[in-house]
Amino acid sequence: MNNQIIDEFDKASLIKEIHERDIIICNYQKCGFLDRDDAIRKIQELRKGDKDIATATVVNLSVSSTPFSQSTNDQIVRELAMQRNILQAKLIKKSTEEQR
């Protein structure tokens, strides 16, 4: 694959991950509903699959660490929001680099 195809795939993947987190966060904020298992699964998948998320997680966990089983819904949603923000920054950077 050439770089343009890889870049488009990376952007589509970022957009998908951002959108999935937005839906979970929005449902929680609007309705108070959180599928904890789904949210935790998404958090863990991205922790394993994205080096920037993994780095941010290590820094955050060095300050404070609560197992998911003891985490409040608010804590889970805050982690999803943190991941979303990092993904959005990566998408902006990737889009800016393409425009150069």
N, C-alpha and C positions, 0 to 999 in steps of 0.2 A: 504494500500500500504506500502511496506517496504521502508526504507530510500534510497536504491539504485535507485528504480524506481522514487521516488520523486526527488532525485538529478539529474537524467537524464532528467526528465521533466523540472526542473529548468534550467539546462544547455541549453536545446533545446529552451526554452522560451527566455533566454538571447541572444542566437545566432540569433533567429528570430528578436528580437527587434533591435539588433546591425545591422543586415543586412538591415532591413527596413530603418533605419536612414542613413546607408551608401549609399543606392540607392538615397535617396532624396538629400543628400549632394553632391554626385557625379553628379547627373543631374544638380544641380544648378551651381556647379563649372565648368562643361564642357560646358553646353548649356545655362546657365542663366535661366533655367526653374525651377519654384517653384510652386507647387500646394499648395498655402498658407493654404487653408482649411484643406487639408490632413495633412500637416505638423503641424499645430496648434492642430488638433485633436490628433495626436500622442503625442505631447508634453503634452497636458492636461491629456490624459489617463495615461501616465507614471507618471506624477506628483501625480495623485490620487492613483496609484497602487503600487508604489515603494517607500518605506520609505527613502532610501538613496537619491533618486532623489528629493523627497519632502523636505528633509533636505537641500540639496544643493540649491534648488530653494528658500527656505525661506531665506537663507543667502544671495543669490544674489539679491533677491527682497528687502531686507532690505537696500541694497546699492543703487540700482537703479531699478525703476519699470516703464515700459512702457506698456500700454495695447496693446494686439495683434493687434488691429485695427490701431494703430499708429506705430507699429514696422516695421522696414525695413525688406526686405528679408534677408539681411545680419544678422540682429539680430535674426531672426527666425532660420536661419541655424546655427548660433553660439550656440543657445540653444540646437538644435538637436545634435551638435557635443559634447557639454558638457554632454548631456545625454548618448551619445554613449560611451564617454570616461569612465564614471562611470560604465556603463554596462560592458565594456571590463575589467575594473579592477575587478569587481565582478566575471566575468567568469574566469579570471586568478586565483583569490583567490580560487574559488571553485575547479578548476582543480588541483591547488597545494595541497589543502587539501585532495583531493582524492588520490594523489600519496603517501601520508604519511602512 
